[in-house]
């Protein structure tokens, strides 16, 4: 825990803004940006988004398609970027992502019925 997190914890505050639990994964996948198809790694996934690792220069807000053998293509936008890691916020509601990912992937991830494309932090 860094100093900022310790200070917030001591005051009872938190920086946690995620609406969905994340599942750590290490999947090889492709990120389609326009007509380009780029190799990437999915580091974690939730019903609201995914953390991706790839040596790409993508601006926040860029529309992308995440393609993997583990699920049908998922559409979203770049939500944040730090070095070779970035987050994708899915464009679909959590219920739709649950249906697309299937129980094999989603497992026991909790669904927040009020959530839609949450802020996906690193």
Phi and psi in radians as a Rosetta constraint file:
Dihedral C 1 N 2 CA 2 C 2 CIRCULARHARMONIC -1.412 0.35
Dihedral N 2 CA 2 C 2 N 3 CIRCULARHARMONIC 3.031 0.35
Dihedral C 2 N 3 CA 3 C 3 CIRCULARHARMONIC -1.017 0.35
Dihedral N 3 CA 3 C 3 N 4 CIRCULARHARMONIC -0.718 0.35
Dihedral C 3 N 4 CA 4 C 4 CIRCULARHARMONIC -1.090 0.35
Dihedral N 4 CA 4 C 4 N 5 CIRCULARHARMONIC -0.787 0.35
Dihedral C 4 N 5 CA 5 C 5 CIRCULARHARMONIC -1.138 0.35
Dihedral N 5 CA 5 C 5 N 6 CIRCULARHARMONIC -0.673 0.35
Dihedral C 5 N 6 CA 6 C 6 CIRCULARHARMONIC -1.113 0.35
Dihedral N 6 CA 6 C 6 N 7 CIRCULARHARMONIC -0.752 0.35
Dihedral C 6 N 7 CA 7 C 7 CIRCULARHARMONIC -1.092 0.35
Dihedral N 7 CA 7 C 7 N 8 CIRCULARHARMONIC -0.810 0.35
Dihedral C 7 N 8 CA 8 C 8 CIRCULARHARMONIC -1.094 0.35
Dihedral N 8 CA 8 C 8 N 9 CIRCULARHARMONIC -0.745 0.35
Dihedral C 8 N 9 CA 9 C 9 CIRCULARHARMONIC -1.091 0.35
Dihedral N 9 CA 9 C 9 N 10 CIRCULARHARMONIC -0.672 0.35
Dihedral C 9 N 10 CA 10 C 10 CIRCULARHARMONIC -1.183 0.35
Dihedral N 10 CA 10 C 10 N 11 CIRCULARHARMONIC -0.402 0.35
Dihedral C 10 N 11 CA 11 C 11 CIRCULARHARMONIC -1.685 0.35
Dihedral N 11 CA 11 C 11 N 12 CIRCULARHARMONIC -0.039 0.35
Dihedral C 11 N 12 CA 12 C 12 CIRCULARHARMONIC 1.487 0.35
Dihedral N 12 CA 12 C 12 N 13 CIRCULARHARMONIC 0.085 0.35
Dihedral C 12 N 13 CA 13 C 13 CIRCULARHARMONIC -1.643 0.35
Dihedral N 13 CA 13 C 13 N 14 CIRCULARHARMONIC 2.887 0.35
Dihedral C 13 N 14 CA 14 C 14 CIRCULARHARMONIC -2.517 0.35
Dihedral N 14 CA 14 C 14 N 15 CIRCULARHARMONIC 2.695 0.35
Dihedral C 14 N 15 CA 15 C 15 CIRCULARHARMONIC -1.683 0.35
Dihedral N 15 CA 15 C 15 N 16 CIRCULARHARMONIC -0.008 0.35
Dihedral C 15 N 16 CA 16 C 16 CIRCULARHARMONIC -1.209 0.35
Dihedral N 16 CA 16 C 16 N 17 CIRCULARHARMONIC 2.061 0.35
Dihedral C 16 N 17 CA 17 C 17 CIRCULARHARMONIC -2.130 0.35
Dihedral N 17 CA 17 C 17 N 18 CIRCULARHARMONIC 0.079 0.35
Dihedral C 17 N 18 CA 18 C 18 CIRCULARHARMONIC -1.255 0.35
Dihedral N 18 CA 18 C 18 N 19 CIRCULARHARMONIC 2.516 0.35
Dihedral C 18 N 19 CA 19 C 19 CIRCULARHARMONIC -1.713 0.35
Dihedral N 19 CA 19 C 19 N 20 CIRCULARHARMONIC -0.240 0.35
Dihedral C 19 N 20 CA 20 C 20 CIRCULARHARMONIC -2.287 0.35
Dihedral N 20 CA 20 C 20 N 21 CIRCULARHARMONIC 2.583 0.35
Dihedral C 20 N 21 CA 21 C 21 CIRCULARHARMONIC -1.161 0.35
Dihedral N 21 CA 21 C 21 N 22 CIRCULARHARMONIC 2.609 0.35
Dihedral C 21 N 22 CA 22 C 22 CIRCULARHARMONIC -1.860 0.35
Dihedral N 22 CA 22 C 22 N 23 CIRCULARHARMONIC 2.640 0.35
Dihedral C 22 N 23 CA 23 C 23 CIRCULARHARMONIC -2.038 0.35
Dihedral N 23 CA 23 C 23 N 24 CIRCULARHARMONIC 2.147 0.35
Dihedral C 23 N 24 CA 24 C 24 CIRCULARHARMONIC -1.219 0.35
Dihedral N 24 CA 24 C 24 N 25 CIRCULARHARMONIC 2.301 0.35
Dihedral C 24 N 25 CA 25 C 25 CIRCULARHARMONIC -2.467 0.35
Dihedral N 25 CA 25 C 25 N 26 CIRCULARHARMONIC 2.956 0.35
Dihedral C 25 N 26 CA 26 C 26 CIRCULARHARMONIC -2.480 0.35
Dihedral N 26 CA 26 C 26 N 27 CIRCULARHARMONIC 1.444 0.35
Dihedral C 26 N 27 CA 27 C 27 CIRCULARHARMONIC -1.863 0.35
Dihedral N 27 CA 27 C 27 N 28 CIRCULARHARMONIC 2.417 0.35
Dihedral C 27 N 28 CA 28 C 28 CIRCULARHARMONIC -1.422 0.35
Dihedral N 28 CA 28 C 28 N 29 CIRCULARHARMONIC 2.357 0.35
Dihedral C 28 N 29 CA 29 C 29 CIRCULARHARMONIC -2.624 0.35
Dihedral N 29 CA 29 C 29 N 30 CIRCULARHARMONIC -3.071 0.35
Dihedral C 29 N 30 CA 30 C 30 CIRCULARHARMONIC -2.256 0.35
Dihedral N 30 CA 30 C 30 N 31 CIRCULARHARMONIC 2.500 0.35
Dihedral C 30 N 31 CA 31 C 31 CIRCULARHARMONIC -1.999 0.35
Dihedral N 31 CA 31 C 31 N 32 CIRCULARHARMONIC 2.026 0.35
Dihedral C 31 N 32 CA 32 C 32 CIRCULARHARMONIC -1.636 0.35
Dihedral N 32 CA 32 C 32 N 33 CIRCULARHARMONIC 2.169 0.35
Dihedral C 32 N 33 CA 33 C 33 CIRCULARHARMONIC -2.164 0.35
Dihedral N 33 CA 33 C 33 N 34 CIRCULARHARMONIC 1.834 0.35
Dihedral C 33 N 34 CA 34 C 34 CIRCULARHARMONIC 1.103 0.35
Dihedral N 34 CA 34 C 34 N 35 CIRCULARHARMONIC -2.190 0.35
Dihedral C 34 N 35 CA 35 C 35 CIRCULARHARMONIC -1.581 0.35
Dihedral N 35 CA 35 C 35 N 36 CIRCULARHARMONIC -0.159 0.35
Dihedral C 35 N 36 CA 36 C 36 CIRCULARHARMONIC -1.467 0.35
Dihedral N 36 CA 36 C 36 N 37 CIRCULARHARMONIC 2.420 0.35
Dihedral C 36 N 37 CA 37 C 37 CIRCULARHARMONIC -2.068 0.35
Dihedral N 37 CA 37 C 37 N 38 CIRCULARHARMONIC 2.010 0.35
Dihedral C 37 N 38 CA 38 C 38 CIRCULARHARMONIC -2.018 0.35
Dihedral N 38 CA 38 C 38 N 39 CIRCULARHARMONIC 2.433 0.35
Dihedral C 38 N 39 CA 39 C 39 CIRCULARHARMONIC -1.206 0.35
Dihedral N 39 CA 39 C 39 N 40 CIRCULARHARMONIC 2.526 0.35
Dihedral C 39 N 40 CA 40 C 40 CIRCULARHARMONIC -2.696 0.35
Dihedral N 40 CA 40 C 40 N 41 CIRCULARHARMONIC 3.047 0.35
Dihedral C 40 N 41 CA 41 C 41 CIRCULARHARMONIC -2.168 0.35
Dihedral N 41 CA 41 C 41 N 42 CIRCULARHARMONIC 2.347 0.35
Dihedral C 41 N 42 CA 42 C 42 CIRCULARHARMONIC -1.584 0.35
Dihedral N 42 CA 42 C 42 N 43 CIRCULARHARMONIC 2.099 0.35
Dihedral C 42 N 43 CA 43 C 43 CIRCULARHARMONIC -1.651 0.35
Dihedral N 43 CA 43 C 43 N 44 CIRCULARHARMONIC -0.598 0.35
Dihedral C 43 N 44 CA 44 C 44 CIRCULARHARMONIC -2.704 0.35
Dihedral N 44 CA 44 C 44 N 45 CIRCULARHARMONIC 2.815 0.35
Dihedral C 44 N 45 CA 45 C 45 CIRCULARHARMONIC -2.528 0.35
Dihedral N 45 CA 45 C 45 N 46 CIRCULARHARMONIC 2.570 0.35
Dihedral C 45 N 46 CA 46 C 46 CIRCULARHARMONIC -2.462 0.35
Dihedral N 46 CA 46 C 46 N 47 CIRCULARHARMONIC -3.099 0.35
Dihedral C 46 N 47 CA 47 C 47 CIRCULARHARMONIC -1.300 0.35
Dihedral N 47 CA 47 C 47 N 48 CIRCULARHARMONIC -0.166 0.35
Dihedral C 47 N 48 CA 48 C 48 CIRCULARHARMONIC -1.917 0.35
Dihedral N 48 CA 48 C 48 N 49 CIRCULARHARMONIC -0.287 0.35
Dihedral C 48 N 49 CA 49 C 49 CIRCULARHARMONIC 3.078 0.35
Dihedral N 49 CA 49 C 49 N 50 CIRCULARHARMONIC -2.941 0.35
Dihedral C 49 N 50 CA 50 C 50 CIRCULARHARMONIC -2.593 0.35
Dihedral N 50 CA 50 C 50 N 51 CIRCULARHARMONIC 2.666 0.35
Dihedral C 50 N 51 CA 51 C 51 CIRCULARHARMONIC -1.766 0.35
Dihedral N 51 CA 51 C 51 N 52 CIRCULARHARMONIC 2.203 0.35
Dihedral C 51 N 52 CA 52 C 52 CIRCULARHARMONIC -2.100 0.35
Dihedral N 52 CA 52 C 52 N 53 CIRCULARHARMONIC 2.511 0.35
Dihedral C 52 N 53 CA 53 C 53 CIRCULARHARMONIC -2.077 0.35
Dihedral N 53 CA 53 C 53 N 54 CIRCULARHARMONIC 2.166 0.35
Dihedral C 53 N 54 CA 54 C 54 CIRCULARHARMONIC -2.924 0.35
Dihedral N 54 CA 54 C 54 N 55 CIRCULARHARMONIC 2.558 0.35
Dihedral C 54 N 55 CA 55 C 55 CIRCULARHARMONIC -1.441 0.35
Dihedral N 55 CA 55 C 55 N 56 CIRCULARHARMONIC 1.116 0.35
Dihedral C 55 N 56 CA 56 C 56 CIRCULARHARMONIC -2.075 0.35
Dihedral N 56 CA 56 C 56 N 57 CIRCULARHARMONIC 2.588 0.35
Dihedral C 56 N 57 CA 57 C 57 CIRCULARHARMONIC -1.780 0.35
Dihedral N 57 CA 57 C 57 N 58 CIRCULARHARMONIC 1.571 0.35
Dihedral C 57 N 58 CA 58 C 58 CIRCULARHARMONIC -2.059 0.35
Dihedral N 58 CA 58 C 58 N 59 CIRCULARHARMONIC 2.322 0.35
Dihedral C 58 N 59 CA 59 C 59 CIRCULARHARMONIC -1.414 0.35
Dihedral N 59 CA 59 C 59 N 60 CIRCULARHARMONIC 2.600 0.35
Dihedral C 59 N 60 CA 60 C 60 CIRCULARHARMONIC -1.002 0.35
Dihedral N 60 CA 60 C 60 N 61 CIRCULARHARMONIC 2.344 0.35
Dihedral C 60 N 61 CA 61 C 61 CIRCULARHARMONIC 1.701 0.35
Dihedral N 61 CA 61 C 61 N 62 CIRCULARHARMONIC -0.173 0.35
Dihedral C 61 N 62 CA 62 C 62 CIRCULARHARMONIC -1.135 0.35
Dihedral N 62 CA 62 C 62 N 63 CIRCULARHARMONIC 2.231 0.35
Dihedral C 62 N 63 CA 63 C 63 CIRCULARHARMONIC -1.278 0.35
Dihedral N 63 CA 63 C 63 N 64 CIRCULARHARMONIC 2.424 0.35
Dihedral C 63 N 64 CA 64 C 64 CIRCULARHARMONIC -2.457 0.35
Dihedral N 64 CA 64 C 64 N 65 CIRCULARHARMONIC 2.822 0.35
Dihedral C 64 N 65 CA 65 C 65 CIRCULARHARMONIC -2.143 0.35
Dihedral N 65 CA 65 C 65 N 66 CIRCULARHARMONIC 2.198 0.35
Dihedral C 65 N 66 CA 66 C 66 CIRCULARHARMONIC -1.687 0.35
Dihedral N 66 CA 66 C 66 N 67 CIRCULARHARMONIC 2.080 0.35
Dihedral C 66 N 67 CA 67 C 67 CIRCULARHARMONIC -2.021 0.35
Dihedral N 67 CA 67 C 67 N 68 CIRCULARHARMONIC 2.295 0.35
Dihedral C 67 N 68 CA 68 C 68 CIRCULARHARMONIC -2.658 0.35
Dihedral N 68 CA 68 C 68 N 69 CIRCULARHARMONIC 2.748 0.35
Dihedral C 68 N 69 CA 69 C 69 CIRCULARHARMONIC -1.221 0.35
Dihedral N 69 CA 69 C 69 N 70 CIRCULARHARMONIC -0.239 0.35
Dihedral C 69 N 70 CA 70 C 70 CIRCULARHARMONIC -1.513 0.35
Dihedral N 70 CA 70 C 70 N 71 CIRCULARHARMONIC -0.223 0.35
Dihedral C 70 N 71 CA 71 C 71 CIRCULARHARMONIC -2.902 0.35
Dihedral N 71 CA 71 C 71 N 72 CIRCULARHARMONIC 2.856 0.35
Dihedral C 71 N 72 CA 72 C 72 CIRCULARHARMONIC -1.158 0.35
Dihedral N 72 CA 72 C 72 N 73 CIRCULARHARMONIC 2.909 0.35
Dihedral C 72 N 73 CA 73 C 73 CIRCULARHARMONIC -0.976 0.35
Dihedral N 73 CA 73 C 73 N 74 CIRCULARHARMONIC 2.402 0.35
Dihedral C 73 N 74 CA 74 C 74 CIRCULARHARMONIC -2.009 0.35
Dihedral N 74 CA 74 C 74 N 75 CIRCULARHARMONIC 2.309 0.35
Dihedral C 74 N 75 CA 75 C 75 CIRCULARHARMONIC -1.778 0.35
Dihedral N 75 CA 75 C 75 N 76 CIRCULARHARMONIC 2.459 0.35
Dihedral C 75 N 76 CA 76 C 76 CIRCULARHARMONIC -2.938 0.35
Dihedral N 76 CA 76 C 76 N 77 CIRCULARHARMONIC -2.888 0.35
Dihedral C 76 N 77 CA 77 C 77 CIRCULARHARMONIC -2.375 0.35
Dihedral N 77 CA 77 C 77 N 78 CIRCULARHARMONIC 2.645 0.35
Dihedral C 77 N 78 CA 78 C 78 CIRCULARHARMONIC -1.166 0.35
Dihedral N 78 CA 78 C 78 N 79 CIRCULARHARMONIC 2.165 0.35
Dihedral C 78 N 79 CA 79 C 79 CIRCULARHARMONIC -1.736 0.35
Dihedral N 79 CA 79 C 79 N 80 CIRCULARHARMONIC -0.544 0.35
Dihedral C 79 N 80 CA 80 C 80 CIRCULARHARMONIC -2.755 0.35
Dihedral N 80 CA 80 C 80 N 81 CIRCULARHARMONIC 2.837 0.35
Dihedral C 80 N 81 CA 81 C 81 CIRCULARHARMONIC -2.596 0.35
Dihedral N 81 CA 81 C 81 N 82 CIRCULARHARMONIC 2.364 0.35
Dihedral C 81 N 82 CA 82 C 82 CIRCULARHARMONIC -2.589 0.35
Dihedral N 82 CA 82 C 82 N 83 CIRCULARHARMONIC 1.943 0.35
Dihedral C 82 N 83 CA 83 C 83 CIRCULARHARMONIC 0.982 0.35
Dihedral N 83 CA 83 C 83 N 84 CIRCULARHARMONIC -2.118 0.35
Dihedral C 83 N 84 CA 84 C 84 CIRCULARHARMONIC -1.719 0.35
Dihedral N 84 CA 84 C 84 N 85 CIRCULARHARMONIC 0.233 0.35
Dihedral C 84 N 85 CA 85 C 85 CIRCULARHARMONIC -1.954 0.35
Dihedral N 85 CA 85 C 85 N 86 CIRCULARHARMONIC 2.517 0.35
Dihedral C 85 N 86 CA 86 C 86 CIRCULARHARMONIC -2.696 0.35
Dihedral N 86 CA 86 C 86 N 87 CIRCULARHARMONIC 2.807 0.35
Dihedral C 86 N 87 CA 87 C 87 CIRCULARHARMONIC -1.901 0.35
Dihedral N 87 CA 87 C 87 N 88 CIRCULARHARMONIC 2.515 0.35
Dihedral C 87 N 88 CA 88 C 88 CIRCULARHARMONIC -1.958 0.35
Dihedral N 88 CA 88 C 88 N 89 CIRCULARHARMONIC 2.260 0.35
Dihedral C 88 N 89 CA 89 C 89 CIRCULARHARMONIC -1.718 0.35
Dihedral N 89 CA 89 C 89 N 90 CIRCULARHARMONIC 2.079 0.35
Dihedral C 89 N 90 CA 90 C 90 CIRCULARHARMONIC -1.149 0.35
Dihedral N 90 CA 90 C 90 N 91 CIRCULARHARMONIC 2.584 0.35
Dihedral C 90 N 91 CA 91 C 91 CIRCULARHARMONIC -1.481 0.35
Dihedral N 91 CA 91 C 91 N 92 CIRCULARHARMONIC -0.118 0.35
Dihedral C 91 N 92 CA 92 C 92 CIRCULARHARMONIC -1.816 0.35
Dihedral N 92 CA 92 C 92 N 93 CIRCULARHARMONIC 2.766 0.35
Dihedral C 92 N 93 CA 93 C 93 CIRCULARHARMONIC -1.206 0.35
Dihedral N 93 CA 93 C 93 N 94 CIRCULARHARMONIC 2.720 0.35
Dihedral C 93 N 94 CA 94 C 94 CIRCULARHARMONIC -0.974 0.35
Dihedral N 94 CA 94 C 94 N 95 CIRCULARHARMONIC -0.653 0.35
Dihedral C 94 N 95 CA 95 C 95 CIRCULARHARMONIC -1.099 0.35
Dihedral N 95 CA 95 C 95 N 96 CIRCULARHARMONIC -0.680 0.35
Dihedral C 95 N 96 CA 96 C 96 CIRCULARHARMONIC -1.201 0.35
Dihedral N 96 CA 96 C 96 N 97 CIRCULARHARMONIC -0.719 0.35
Dihedral C 96 N 97 CA 97 C 97 CIRCULARHARMONIC -1.108 0.35
Dihedral N 97 CA 97 C 97 N 98 CIRCULARHARMONIC -0.697 0.35
Dihedral C 97 N 98 CA 98 C 98 CIRCULARHARMONIC -1.003 0.35
Dihedral N 98 CA 98 C 98 N 99 CIRCULARHARMONIC -0.802 0.35
Dihedral C 98 N 99 CA 99 C 99 CIRCULARHARMONIC -1.140 0.35
Dihedral N 99 CA 99 C 99 N 100 CIRCULARHARMONIC -0.692 0.35
Dihedral C 99 N 100 CA 100 C 100 CIRCULARHARMONIC -1.228 0.35
Dihedral N 100 CA 100 C 100 N 101 CIRCULARHARMONIC -0.724 0.35
Dihedral C 100 N 101 CA 101 C 101 CIRCULARHARMONIC -1.320 0.35
Dihedral N 101 CA 101 C 101 N 102 CIRCULARHARMONIC -0.590 0.35
Dihedral C 101 N 102 CA 102 C 102 CIRCULARHARMONIC 1.378 0.35
Dihedral N 102 CA 102 C 102 N 103 CIRCULARHARMONIC 2.787 0.35
Dihedral C 102 N 103 CA 103 C 103 CIRCULARHARMONIC -1.128 0.35
Dihedral N 103 CA 103 C 103 N 104 CIRCULARHARMONIC -0.475 0.35
Dihedral C 103 N 104 CA 104 C 104 CIRCULARHARMONIC -1.049 0.35
Dihedral N 104 CA 104 C 104 N 105 CIRCULARHARMONIC -0.657 0.35
Dihedral C 104 N 105 CA 105 C 105 CIRCULARHARMONIC -1.577 0.35
Dihedral N 105 CA 105 C 105 N 106 CIRCULARHARMONIC -0.812 0.35
Dihedral C 105 N 106 CA 106 C 106 CIRCULARHARMONIC -1.209 0.35
Dihedral N 106 CA 106 C 106 N 107 CIRCULARHARMONIC -0.741 0.35
Dihedral C 106 N 107 CA 107 C 107 CIRCULARHARMONIC 0.961 0.35
Dihedral N 107 CA 107 C 107 N 108 CIRCULARHARMONIC -2.097 0.35
Dihedral C 107 N 108 CA 108 C 108 CIRCULARHARMONIC -1.784 0.35
Dihedral N 108 CA 108 C 108 N 109 CIRCULARHARMONIC 0.384 0.35
Dihedral C 108 N 109 CA 109 C 109 CIRCULARHARMONIC -1.107 0.35
Dihedral N 109 CA 109 C 109 N 110 CIRCULARHARMONIC 2.345 0.35
Dihedral C 109 N 110 CA 110 C 110 CIRCULARHARMONIC -1.404 0.35
Dihedral N 110 CA 110 C 110 N 111 CIRCULARHARMONIC 2.472 0.35
Dihedral C 110 N 111 CA 111 C 111 CIRCULARHARMONIC -1.803 0.35
Dihedral N 111 CA 111 C 111 N 112 CIRCULARHARMONIC 2.142 0.35
Dihedral C 111 N 112 CA 112 C 112 CIRCULARHARMONIC -1.699 0.35
Dihedral N 112 CA 112 C 112 N 113 CIRCULARHARMONIC 1.912 0.35
Dihedral C 112 N 113 CA 113 C 113 CIRCULARHARMONIC -1.054 0.35
Dihedral N 113 CA 113 C 113 N 114 CIRCULARHARMONIC -0.341 0.35
Dihedral C 113 N 114 CA 114 C 114 CIRCULARHARMONIC -1.580 0.35
Dihedral N 114 CA 114 C 114 N 115 CIRCULARHARMONIC -0.086 0.35
Dihedral C 114 N 115 CA 115 C 115 CIRCULARHARMONIC -1.484 0.35
Dihedral N 115 CA 115 C 115 N 116 CIRCULARHARMONIC 2.536 0.35
Dihedral C 115 N 116 CA 116 C 116 CIRCULARHARMONIC -2.619 0.35
Dihedral N 116 CA 116 C 116 N 117 CIRCULARHARMONIC 2.105 0.35
Dihedral C 116 N 117 CA 117 C 117 CIRCULARHARMONIC 0.669 0.35
Dihedral N 117 CA 117 C 117 N 118 CIRCULARHARMONIC 1.227 0.35
Dihedral C 117 N 118 CA 118 C 118 CIRCULARHARMONIC -1.232 0.35
Dihedral N 118 CA 118 C 118 N 119 CIRCULARHARMONIC 2.938 0.35
Dihedral C 118 N 119 CA 119 C 119 CIRCULARHARMONIC -1.183 0.35
Dihedral N 119 CA 119 C 119 N 120 CIRCULARHARMONIC 2.154 0.35
Dihedral C 119 N 120 CA 120 C 120 CIRCULARHARMONIC -1.838 0.35
Dihedral N 120 CA 120 C 120 N 121 CIRCULARHARMONIC 1.777 0.35
Dihedral C 120 N 121 CA 121 C 121 CIRCULARHARMONIC -1.585 0.35
Dihedral N 121 CA 121 C 121 N 122 CIRCULARHARMONIC 2.772 0.35
